[in-house]
Amino acid sequence: MRPAALLAVLFFLANSSTTLAATKAIKFGRLVDGLGRVVTNAVVIVQDDRVQSVASGNPPIPNGVEVIDLSRYTGIPGLIDAHTHITYYWDGITTPRSEPPRHPAVRAFLAQENAHKALEAGVTTIRDLNAPDGVDLAMRDLVNIGKMVGPRMFVSGTAIRITRSTAPPAPIGIMLDGVDAVIRGVRQVIASGADWVKMHGSTGGFDDVTQFQTFTFEEMKAAVDVTHALGKKIAIHSYGPAGARAAVSAGSDSLEHGADLEDETIAEMVKRRTYFIPTIDHNQVYVEHADTVFRFTPDAKERLRDYIQRNVDTARKAFRAGVRIVMGSDAVYSGWGLNTRELDWFVKIGMTPAQALKTATTEPAAMLGMEKSLGAVAPGFFADIVAVQGDPVADITAVTRTENVRWVMQAGRVVVDKTNQPTARP
Ligand SMILES: [Zn+2]
């Protein structure tokens, strides 16, 4: 597949409303700016794709500036979902495991539905961790040049796995064994244009909640070192304690999933400032959609529920210990649109709503190395802003119930506007 051909196809198919009004003034009854301030009667001035200023107390608005009155709502920074699979598209008919082979351009086109569901949930940035055929790279670039409407993407290309006899549902990863092969594979992924490297350090995924370590510590260390040497970051997946211990001591930038983590691993994560993306809710989505979408065997739900409980216990321990926790939905197929439900779990493990919001704003922004551009509504930051019904600092469901997300701006462009629709609840 020639990337140029894919681009040509998508150019004509994508939403092409790319014109930016030069300057906009957005009024909010209250603005939670992401940097710890709550601004009342806020006016946010947006110039092209960036926030120019934030002021309070209904300041005068310069003549000729487009005014967007959202004073009924609370403004928050655009949310970041740090673990997604945007190319895993569900057509509503086939099961994910029986989906037909798809041309990369078809996959990219269909994935726009997932992109739109993310925006409707208030998610304006994602870190996408495993996609086939460079589809994630193409989507990232299209979003960045304004030719595809979707969340800003940081992508890993295709994930790295060990050789295994049974393939997971498509898309599979690049299969590698041994330090030399891992080094070559990581270099290849980065050379293809990936922002992150994704490595599967254990078994586990879908209805499989096994926790066997796959890559050795030496292989993980080699992957981490070569990734860092090339100026990139790496995310290592581990469903269980052994892979997690190896991933953390190898220096992985983030640890994905993770139940039953040992106290020593948690202590090491605090010391090394390893980001933890527990992805609790994705197994809940599997439970809820087990019969209708995924068609798991009848015993799967019990297994998934048991894993969720251990996942929650580990996340609570990690939070109490001071690990940097980040929101990741692990959204696949029918999980798109439910991206922020993870924050409900974070409140359940003891976070305040404000702390939970940080896991989807400033913390992942820092993880991505974008702390000066993403995760806050402040001068110089990207104009990624969400208007929600209610007060998310008092009640996180103002964010996590998608019907409360009324309006979304990304990079200065309004991408969701439900301000004229009746509200779902008082
Ligand atoms: Zn995942």
Boltz pocket constraint, residues with backbone or C-beta under 6 A from the ligand:
constraints:
  - pocket:
      binder: B
      contacts: [[A, 83], [A, 84], [A, 85], [A, 129], [A, 330]]
      max_distance: 6.0
